[in-house]
Amino acid sequence: MLKKLLIILSIFCVLNFSLVSIEARAGGGSSGGGSGSSGGSSSTPYSHYDHTGQEGPYSSIISTVSFIGFTYFVLQVKRYYSRIKAKEAHWQLKKQMQTLDDQDEFWNNERIKKAVKESYYKIQEAWSNQDIETLKKYLTPDLLDAWTTKLNWYEYQGKRNILKNIRLIEQDVINLYDSKNDDEDYFWVYIEGKMDDHMIDENQRVIEKNTDIFIEYWKFKRQGQSILLDEIKQEDEMFL
């Protein structure tokens, strides 16, 4: 019974607290994530051993639960740190954005937030529906080509990425470039989101799923008064 409980806890740990998310959300998700833990276990000076000299099942269960708790704690601290750094970067940009807004309404912070929010939901929904025509309206040609290739590869594999209950939790502009040539303008946005992310096979069976909060950094390019998504970086690929 104890051995079964230990196995269940271990599986729960792997599935729910993995530091690397797999093929999640629009664009296929992870390209970096976090480094996964290698499986070394730490011992304590008061571990219980049975009469054969092997570590007892209770100690193994405690170790597994401790690992789950520690991993969860690390993820929460990492997310909090990323959020704080993004807020700091945004506040440092605020005066610059206000100055730019006086000269060019494109750089109005509230206007940008509204445009990013619309893009976020439209892009996630279009990705889930494999709607290339809608993606054309929100992605740069280079990114559209890359995503179309990825969606075609999923189709060849008999897979489909379904996204439901899509939420945008937080967004902040953290970096921008304003050129004399408006077509060269771009900005980066801190994105914190959550959704029910399922990968299904041709028999409609769920083969992968992820419901964790995620952090990404989205780069938007200017096109007139509109914006197009040009690049997505994962949490560990952007240093603020």
N, C-alpha and C positions, 0 to 999 in steps of 0.2 A: 504493500500500500504506500509506504514511504517512498519507495523507488519510483512508483508511478507519479506521485506528487512532485518529486524532484524533476522528472522528465517534463511534466506539464509546465512547471515554473520556468524551466530552461527554454522551452519552445516559446512561451509567452515573452520571455526576455528578448529572444532573437527577433520575433515578429514585431513587437511593439516599441522596442527601445533601440533598434539598430541605428547607428550613427550615420549610415549611408542610405538615402532614400533611392528607390529604384524606379526608373522610367515614370516619374510622376509628372502630371499636369502638362500644360501646353508646352510644346517643344521637346517633350521627352524627359524633362526634369533634370535629374542629377548629372553633372559632368565633373563634379568634385566632391561635394558633400563633406563629411568628416571622415577621419581615418578610423576604420573599425578597430575594435579592441582585439588584440591577440590574446589567445585564451589562457594566459597565466593566471593562476589563482593564488591569492595571498593567504597565508596561514596566520593564526593568532596564537599567542602563548598558552591559551587555555582551551585549545581544541579538544573535543572528546574523542577518545579512541576506544574501540571495542577490544575484547580479549585477544583477537587475532592480530592486533597491531594496526588494523585499517581504520581510517577515519570514519566515525559513525555517521549514520544517515542524517541525524539531526544537525550535525555540524555542516554537512553538505547543503542542506536546505537553507541554513542560516547564511552560508556563503553566497548561495544563489540569490536569495532575497536581498542581501547586502549589495550585490553587484547590480541588481535591478535598480535599487534605490540610488546608488551612486551614479549610475548612468543617467537616470532621470534628472538628478541634481545637476550634473554636468551640462546636459542639454538646456535646462532652464537658465543656468548662469550664462551659457553661451548666447542664448537668445536675448537675454536681458542686456548683455554687453553690446550686442549688435544694435539693439534698439537705441540704447543710450548714445552710442557713437553716431548713429544716423541723425538723431535729434541735434547733437552738437554740430554736425556738418550742416544741417539745414539752417540752424540759427545763425551760423557764420555767413551763410549765403543770403539771408533775408534782406539785409541792407542793399546788397548788390542787385537783388531782384527788384526791390522797390525803385532803385535808381533806373534800372533798365525798363521797368514798367512805365515810367514817366516818358520814356522815349519811344517805346514799342509795346503796345498792349499784349503782344504775344507772351511776354514774360510775367504777366499777372499771375501771382501764385494760386489764387482761387480758380482762375480759368484753367491753369495747368492741371490742378488736382481734379477738376471736373473731367477734363479730357483723358487723363490717365485712368480714372475710374471707369469711364465708358470703354476705353480700350481694353482694360483688364477683363471685364466681364464678357465683352464681345469676342475677344480672342480665345478665352477659355471655352466658351460655348461653341465657337466655330471649330476649335480643335477637337472637342468631344464629338461634334457632329460630322467631322471630316469635311467641313464646308470651306473649300478652297476659295470660292468666290468672295465670301465675307472676309477671309484672311487677307485677300488682295487689298482690301480697303484699309487694313491696319498694320501691315508689315511692309518693310522695305523689300525690293525685289530679291536681294541676296538672301535675306532671312526666309522669304517665301519659298525660294528654291530649296533651301535646306530642309524646311519643314515638310514641303511636298514630298521630297525624297524619303523622309522618315515615315510619313503616313503611308506612302506606297510600300515601304518595307514592312510596316505592320500588316498591311493588307496581304502581302505575299506570305507572311507568316501565319495568317489567319487570326490576327490579334486586333483588338480595338481598345482604345483608351477612353473610358467613360468617366466624365466628371459631373458630379451632382453636388447640390448644396454649396455652391461656390460663394466664398466670402473674401472680401478685401478688408483686412483688419486694420492695417496701417500703411500709409504711404507718405514719403517725404522726398522732395528734391534735395539731393546731396552734392551735386556737382553740375556745372553747366559751362558751355562754351558759346559765346556770342561773337559771331564774325561780322565783318562788314558785308559779306555775302550771306544773306539770310538762309540760303540753301545749305550752308555749312554749319548752321546752328544745331546744337544737340544738348541734351541734359540726361543725367542719370537719376533714377528714382529708387529709393529703398522701398521694397514691397514685402509686406508680411501678410500672408494669406492662409486659407484653410479650405479644404473641400473633401468630399468623399471621392477618392481617386481609385478607380478600378480598372484593371486590365483584364479583358475577357477573351476567351478563345472562340473559335468558329462554332462551338457548341454552346455558347453563352455561359460557359463556366468561368468563374472568377479565378484567375491564376496569380494575380498580384493585387494588393490593395494597400492604400495609405490614406490615413485620415489625420495625420499630424499637421500641426502648424509648420509652415515653411517660410524661409526668408530668401529672397532673391533680389537682384539688382537689375533693373530694366533700363536700357539705353534707348531713348527716343530721338529721332531726327526730325527736324522741322521740314515741313512741306507747305509753303505759304503760311496760312494761319492754322494748319492742321499738324498732327504729329503721326509718325510711323514708328513702330517698334523695330529696332535695328539689331539688338543683341540682348541676351540674358546671361548674367553671371550668377553662379551659386554663391551661397554665403561665404564659403572659404576662398573664393576667387577674388574678392574685393577687400582691399585693406583701406580703412578710413583713417 
